[in-house]
Amino acid sequence: MAEFIDQLAGHAFQSGAIDLFLAEDQIPRMRVDGDIQIIGETPLEFETISTFWKRCGADPDTECERDLSYQIPGGQRLRVNLYHTLGNLAAVLRPIEDIVPSFDELGIPGDILSPWLQRRSGLILVTGPTGSGKSTTLAACLQWINQHHRRHIITIEDPVEYLFRNELSFFSQREIRSDTENFANALRASLRQSPDVILLGEIRDEESALIALQAAETGHLVLATLHCSGVNDTIERLVHLFHTSHRESALSLLSMHLVGVLSQQLLPRKAGGLFVALEHLFNEGATRKWIREQNYGELGDHLNRGDSPQNCSFLRYLVAATEQDIVDKAVARSAAPNPQDFDRAVRGIS
């Protein structure tokens, strides 16, 4: 029974799917180029998906959800999320890749990121909504370091999404539950493992945020993600993880040790496939003061001015993608933080 799911997953991911959706009494579906497509005509039976849960090491009668990694015949490793929906068993499967794409392949400006990644210490945040490619961008960042610098890189993930081969750098990849109890414990322990670079899959709470900032302060380069929709939203979200009594000190640490923020979203290209729309901030000079003062208006104006290639707003990026005929105007407008500002910018009104 569960062998059917193994075969289905192998077929889906060979066909270019990035996600496989399974649910009891539902026809399987897969995501290709951002769209959901039906696979076949037969709904999954309870026995099939229940057996799959058990092969993953989960009890469908007592567990509501679980994140884990799973290997299908042939060696392909998958990231699996098991959950219940309206009382029925369900799962989402995603391949764990061992071929890491380059910045050029992703359409991400390496000339912006590579100076950040050469830093010996500091905090780099890659943010965006779920499914916006944050993990892939971070993997490309770590692979760039792997190919250019001799570093000890510790990754803390839930679960591991890319498998790295040691080149110039040495990797210690740690997965929540199988290698460590939780993010905070793993992050705290990593400081005793002689790291140069620490990847934190996600900053989820005050404790992990504080340890990440302290690690950046004490001479480590920390890369992490947050579920946020832009640079200002990222800074505000991180600060609000802290209790009000701790925010002033957190803001001071963040303003001094933040290297940069890269926020992204995926949009359909006119020619097919996906386009990565970006907003990015390099933290230096006046921006440190604005972050410390939570002056988001000045930060927003700074991103929109266009006087430095290190800084760019979503608005400017989307307008450029429209003018270069990469993204449909209506798609770009819908992705803009303020559609009216997009309309004015397209007409050349600042």
C-alpha positions in Angstrom: 0.0 0.0 0.0 2.6 2.6 1.1 4.7 1.5 -1.9 2.1 3.2 -4.1 3.0 6.5 -2.4 6.7 5.8 -2.9 6.1 5.3 -6.6 3.8 8.3 -6.8 6.4 10.5 -5.2 9.1 9.3 -7.5 7.0 10.0 -10.5 5.8 13.4 -9.3 9.3 14.7 -8.5 10.8 13.4 -11.7 8.1 15.3 -13.5 9.3 18.6 -12.0 6.9 18.9 -9.0 8.1 20.7 -5.9 5.3 19.4 -3.7 3.1 16.3 -3.5 -0.3 16.6 -1.7 -1.9 13.5 -0.2 -5.2 13.3 1.7 -7.5 10.4 2.6 -10.4 10.0 0.2 -8.9 12.6 -2.2 -7.1 12.3 -5.5 -3.4 13.2 -5.1 -2.2 16.5 -6.4 1.2 18.1 -7.1 2.5 21.6 -7.5 4.4 22.5 -10.7 5.5 26.0 -11.5 3.3 27.3 -8.7 0.1 25.6 -9.9 -1.7 22.6 -8.3 -2.3 19.7 -10.7 -4.4 16.5 -10.2 -2.5 13.2 -10.5 -4.7 10.3 -11.8 -8.3 9.7 -11.0 -8.3 7.4 -7.9 -8.7 8.8 -4.4 -6.2 7.6 -1.7 -7.7 5.0 0.6 -7.4 5.3 4.4 -5.3 2.1 4.6 -2.7 3.5 2.1 -2.1 6.8 3.8 -2.3 5.2 7.3 0.4 2.7 6.4 2.5 5.6 5.0 2.2 7.4 8.3 3.4 4.4 10.2 6.3 3.9 7.9 7.3 7.4 8.7 7.3 6.5 12.4 4.1 8.4 13.2 1.0 7.0 15.0 -2.1 8.2 13.1 -4.3 7.5 16.1 -2.4 9.6 18.6 -0.4 12.3 16.7 -2.0 15.3 15.0 1.0 16.4 13.0 4.7 15.8 12.5 7.6 17.1 10.4 10.2 14.5 9.4 12.4 13.3 6.6 11.7 10.1 4.7 13.6 8.2 2.0 11.9 6.4 -0.9 13.5 3.5 -2.8 16.3 4.8 -5.1 17.7 7.1 -2.3 15.6 10.2 -2.8 15.1 11.9 0.6 11.9 13.8 1.2 10.7 16.4 3.6 7.3 15.3 4.9 4.7 17.0 7.0 2.0 14.7 8.3 -1.3 16.2 9.5 -5.1 15.8 9.9 -7.7 17.7 7.9 -11.3 17.5 9.1 -10.5 14.2 10.8 -8.8 12.6 7.8 -5.1 11.8 7.4 -3.0 14.0 5.0 0.6 14.7 4.1 2.7 17.1 2.0 5.9 15.8 0.6 8.8 17.8 -0.8 12.1 16.5 -2.2 15.3 17.2 -0.2 17.8 18.2 -2.9 21.5 17.4 -3.1 22.2 19.6 -6.1 22.2 23.2 -4.8 21.3 25.8 -7.5 23.6 28.8 -8.0 22.5 32.5 -7.6 22.4 32.8 -11.4 20.1 29.8 -11.7 17.8 31.2 -9.1 17.8 34.7 -10.6 19.2 36.2 -7.4 21.9 38.9 -7.6 25.1 37.3 -6.3 26.9 40.6 -6.5 24.5 41.8 -3.7 24.8 38.7 -1.5 28.4 37.6 -1.9 29.8 40.7 0.1 27.4 39.8 2.9 28.6 36.2 2.9 32.2 37.2 3.1 31.6 38.7 6.5 33.1 36.9 9.5 30.2 37.9 11.8 26.7 39.3 11.7 23.1 38.3 11.0 21.7 37.8 7.5 17.9 37.4 7.3 16.1 35.8 4.3 12.4 36.3 4.6 9.1 35.9 2.7 5.9 33.9 2.9 5.7 30.1 2.9 6.7 28.7 -0.4 8.7 31.7 -1.6 12.0 29.9 -1.9 13.7 31.1 1.3 15.3 27.7 2.0 16.6 27.4 -1.6 18.1 30.9 -1.4 19.8 30.1 1.9 21.1 26.8 0.4 22.7 28.8 -2.5 24.3 31.1 0.1 25.8 28.3 2.0 27.0 26.6 -1.2 28.7 29.9 -2.3 30.5 29.9 1.1 31.4 26.2 0.6 33.0 27.0 -2.8 34.9 30.1 -1.7 35.8 29.9 2.0 37.1 27.4 4.5 34.5 27.5 7.2 32.7 25.2 9.6 29.1 25.5 8.8 26.4 24.3 11.2 22.8 24.0 10.0 19.9 23.6 12.3 16.8 22.6 10.3 13.3 21.1 10.7 13.8 19.1 8.6 16.9 19.2 6.5 16.0 20.4 3.0 19.3 20.3 1.1 22.2 17.9 1.6 25.6 19.5 1.2 28.9 17.9 0.1 32.0 19.3 1.9 34.2 21.3 -0.6 36.3 24.0 1.0 34.0 24.1 4.0 32.9 21.5 6.5 29.2 21.0 7.2 27.5 19.7 10.4 23.8 19.4 9.4 21.5 18.9 12.4 17.8 18.0 12.2 15.3 18.8 14.9 14.1 15.6 16.8 16.5 13.2 15.1 19.7 15.1 16.0 18.6 17.7 18.6 15.6 18.4 20.7 14.7 21.9 19.5 16.0 25.1 17.8 17.0 26.9 20.9 18.9 23.9 22.4 20.7 23.3 19.1 21.6 26.9 18.6 22.9 27.2 22.1 24.9 24.0 21.7 26.3 25.1 18.3 28.3 27.9 20.0 30.4 25.1 21.7 31.0 23.3 18.3 33.5 25.8 16.9 31.2 27.2 14.2 32.1 29.9 11.7 28.7 30.0 10.1 25.4 29.0 11.6 22.2 28.4 9.6 19.0 28.7 11.7 16.1 27.3 9.7 13.7 29.7 11.3 13.7 32.2 14.2 10.5 31.3 16.0 10.6 32.8 19.5 12.4 35.3 21.8 15.0 32.7 23.0 16.2 31.7 19.5 16.2 35.4 18.3 18.3 36.4 21.3 20.8 33.5 20.9 21.1 34.3 17.1 21.8 38.0 17.9 24.3 37.0 20.6 26.0 34.6 18.2 26.4 37.4 15.6 27.7 39.7 18.3 30.4 37.1 19.4 31.9 36.6 16.0 29.7 34.2 14.1 27.9 34.7 10.8 24.3 33.7 11.3 21.8 33.1 8.5 18.1 32.7 9.4 14.6 33.0 8.0 11.4 34.7 9.1 8.0 34.6 7.7 7.7 38.2 6.7 6.6 40.2 3.6 9.4 42.9 3.4 12.4 44.5 5.0 10.4 46.7 7.4 8.0 43.9 8.3 11.0 41.7 9.0 12.6 44.1 11.4 9.3 44.8 13.2 8.5 41.1 13.4 11.9 40.2 14.9 11.7 43.1 17.4 8.2 42.1 18.5 9.4 38.6 19.4 11.0 40.2 22.4 9.2 41.1 25.6 8.7 44.9 25.8 11.3 45.1 28.6 13.9 43.5 26.3 13.2 45.4 23.1 15.6 48.3 23.6 18.6 46.0 24.1 17.4 43.8 21.2 17.1 46.8 18.9 20.7 47.9 19.9 22.0 44.4 19.0 20.1 44.2 15.8 21.1 47.7 14.6 24.8 46.9 15.2 25.0 43.3 14.0 22.4 43.0 11.2 24.3 42.6 7.9 21.3 42.7 5.6 17.7 41.5 4.9 16.7 39.8 1.6 12.9 39.4 1.3 11.4 37.6 -1.6 8.3 36.3 -3.3 7.7 34.1 -6.3 5.7 35.3 -9.3 4.8 33.6 -12.6 6.9 34.7 -15.5 5.3 35.7 -18.8 7.5 33.1 -20.6 6.7 30.4 -18.1 8.3 29.3 -14.9 8.8 31.5 -11.8 10.4 34.9 -11.2 11.9 35.9 -7.8 10.9 39.4 -6.8 13.2 40.9 -4.2 13.4 43.6 -1.6 16.8 44.0 0.0 18.6 46.2 2.6 22.3 46.4 3.4 22.7 47.7 6.9 25.2 50.5 7.2 25.5 54.1 8.3 22.2 55.8 8.8 20.2 52.6 8.6 21.6 51.5 11.9 20.2 54.6 13.6 16.8 54.1 11.9 16.6 50.5 13.0 17.5 51.4 16.6 14.8 54.1 16.5 12.3 51.9 14.6 12.0 54.6 12.0 10.4 52.5 9.3 9.4 55.5 7.2 13.0 56.5 6.7 14.0 52.9 5.9 11.2 52.7 3.3 12.3 55.9 1.7 15.8 54.6 1.6 14.8 51.5 -0.2 12.8 53.4 -2.8 15.4 56.1 -3.6 17.5 53.9 -5.8 20.8 55.7 -5.1 22.6 52.4 -4.1 22.4 49.0 -5.8 22.7 47.4 -2.3 19.2 48.6 -1.5 15.9 48.1 -3.4 12.2 48.0 -2.6 9.7 45.5 -3.9 8.1 48.4 -5.7 11.2 49.3 -7.7 11.9 45.6 -8.4 8.4 44.9 -9.6 8.3 48.0 -11.8 11.6 47.0 -13.4 10.3 43.4 -14.0 7.2 44.9 -15.7 9.2 47.3 -17.9 11.5 44.4 -18.9 8.5 42.3 -19.9 9.4 39.6 -17.4 6.2 39.7 -15.4 2.7 40.7 -16.5 1.7 44.1 -15.3 -1.4 42.9 -13.5 0.6 40.2 -11.7 3.3 42.7 -10.6 0.6 45.2 -9.4 -1.1 42.5 -7.3 2.3 41.7 -5.7 3.1 45.3 -4.9 2.8 46.4 -1.2 0.6 49.3 -2.4 -1.0 48.9 -5.9 -1.6 52.7 -6.2 2.1 53.4 -5.6 2.8 50.8 -8.4 0.4 52.6 -10.8 2.1 55.9 -10.2 5.6 54.4 -10.5 4.8 52.7 -13.8 3.6 56.1 -15.1 6.9 57.7 -13.9 5.4 59.6 -11.0 7.6 59.4 -7.9 
